[in-house]
Amino acid sequence: MTAPPAAEPAGPRRPVITRHPVRVDVDGDFTLDDLLALPVTGPARSLHSVPTTLAALRRLRTAHHPSAQNGPVAAPPGPTEADAVLLHRIEASSLFRPPVRARLAHLTPEAGAAWLALAARWVGLSQSSGDLRFLNTACKLTGAVWAQHNRPGDGPWHEAGVTGQLAAVARLLGEATDRLRRRLANRITLPPAASAGDEALSVSPLARTSRARIAVLAGAGSRSAGRLVTTATTAGLPIEAVCWYASHTGPSQPSNYSSAWYPPSSPGPSASPSVPSSVPTTTADSWDDVVAVIRAVEADVVLLVGMPVVPDRVLGAARLGVLNAHNGALPTHRGMDAVGWALLNNQSVVCSLHLARTVVDAGEVIAAHPVPTAPVATLAGRVKTTQVRLLLAGAAHVADTGALPDLTPQPAAGTQFYRLHPHLKRVLDASPYACNDDLDGR
């Protein structure tokens, strides 16, 4: 039997090259070195005067706060239903959307102490249950408090109790990070195949007159949409319109939450997306405009490419519905950063084609296709290509038959994942999933 790897010594961690610089104010981010440098300054702040947040903790029946000297005295039990509900409510809220410090300007030290208590519990739950979502949200809770504590000058955020509690949670996060790094470093990754894989797109030519009208709704600037439409029209699939959706809700400043995690890759083509001149295109900056486009072309089905969550009125505008290609296996990898979460959990990367419904990523599954992890340098491109291939296959079926393919309902109890905290993105950046010879050590 192989002996487990020895624990890494405490202290500053070896710096790694990162694509995700620490933005304390914008992302509620931190470095472990900064947190571990905090002095241990006496007992942690009492939680008894925090009625709202403490009430949520009491419902967990195991609420506690870390001792400034030793942290929690025992590992928490497995997650309760209240843990799962509270996790979802926190992640589904706008609390940690950039800019985090400005958004949480009214957070009090008392509430911050309760957040740190919850973070401490969830760091333990992530270890006892193996569910890294709890570690991810613990990073967000801790980073939010650190963003307030990191302000210059004196004040209640710099009291010994808050500082000591941050220091205690920092030790828990450091231990959890070390465990995760050792696990990732000990993973077996397959070498690249003899052929790196065909990233070209193709679809069989339509053998008869189309029985459906197809529209494409894509985020403005999506190259994948241009590739999809060009391939579809070459095969004779009827794309009645491309609607470029210009959302104005993105972050106003750089943020590590702006895009999902993928391994580093060589810069792709910078050319603007293009579609054949025979396909009508329009730009919409509101959902009402999108609905108007879909109804004007009498679309039977709409293909989504690079879109945010769309509202019900868009989902109901086409006769048969709206198809979406998700970059995770459904129902086990719903939500954000599906590729990063799959790799963290030592699971296959799978793309799924599904019917878009009101509940995100919960619609009936049409097809799924695995994407080999290696070679990591092209994983992002191969995932996007697989998503486009699935959309093309769905469109071809609808054009040929006039109906949707077979639909497999998902169980209600799927697993929802959330945006990865930049700390865990940096852990992935230093793992075998991001480092190989093709990237010259980047």
Steps between C-alpha positions, in 0.01 A plus 500: 500500500635841409547735791307828479707804408645688790335825595668810367658722763311808605619837378505701178412303190716485190388772259358379170455675169135587479255630246274616783655796684362570846239777493392554859251779440345366180479126570522473877822309438801431720838334514556236764832660587323825595241317710756278668706806590216633718588497870316271738353760731276345759154345497285534193211744505185367663209416273223552753412848370452396138131404490442460126805303400521314830141384449606334176794340674283373784275330248802294406498378864878486503595868478838585647781748452871423474717551803776752433744240629392166359204548265193274534563222749337229288419440137135578424261223399382459142299773328143541611211608283533843662863516388397430139218755510719769654781429252264546208344815642840659551632403157178596320501845662691801371722521808825401334459653158766756414584746641476301822631753751274779375202264485561396862578847633228463764629169635564533874781333697236307693352357181851441369576290808197284424611465139840381618334250732303366206816494287677296767217249511490467124874451466454202731196378307695510176747258651255268675256481205738544207272776365736779392211740446513569874870588480428727204233697686715510814764678290239756393380561856855536628605723209205733562604548863865541398401773252353701790783418741758596235392865499771738621473659844347392827142410577276214615617275215851509650395396851688206646194273484440541127871475423536186711201338335634577153834351602330183622295457184817568298665197659201285410506627140875444482465140615210440258696656213803283576282188498343598168838579344639163607195322357526678167876444479440128557246464218565273203461689172513325164759605243373668182361264240698434182260737330405811692144470376308661219367841593342556161124520477281302265142386468339275239326695221125523535354243261161666454315825547524617857199445721595769750617859524805555718630817668826555685518720811861577589698727722647788304850408385456122524735328256329168572176640361674599179646150463162341570309710247763459228503120542121479516439699183763301312301187583173660393357553847265799493627771735229764470673758718794561731420728791808643672410582860695796637474473878592807702511329839863382505751616761627855456853407606728198454398203712613140529132407507448630145567165333503131586825317577672306223862388468733758345494490121667671210326820388222425257411689185405860569279541193146618559228236470346482157205323341413452133357813341187305407399467867310799644661640816379748756613633837275514806574675827182396683311175548190656340706561186614136505143374524401724211774355279405139580133564426571699185680206338247250643780288642417143593815463708766736635864404557679678786871577469698684767193643669415598857186359664203583277155587640180301457362722224798412281471128581136506390543700180591209270253224411712206618723677750860602558804271489813564707835318518638490854868433566427253778331165551132531590358465759825455696670825393243775478602863524825690472863397435394145413837408349697625799268323744525174304879507517505592869275202569701261276208455262472494122433815301168447322293739288121468498233616257173579675171679461525832683247538778423758769726325750854538367658180362202293616327446166465164327829353374526429127858378466835497680856457382826459696804719433841346582703717735825461304653690340425773751627776271200452271237395755313832490477489120392137495229563758361790295518292183313214670227740609462630143491144364219413739303807394553413133379145561188629673431749223547234232250271671240774530550606137463139381201399711326820601509384862736494795721195562428263786492687831620341823362680808754583769438409864419796718793425729783604269822649635537876463847652477599864532770739379844390615673734742829629353692317775382164366570613143860562603514154657388353166755716316776325698359150440575241230178606329663830403869412475653300220789509255284655229477821703870531589416501868241775487 
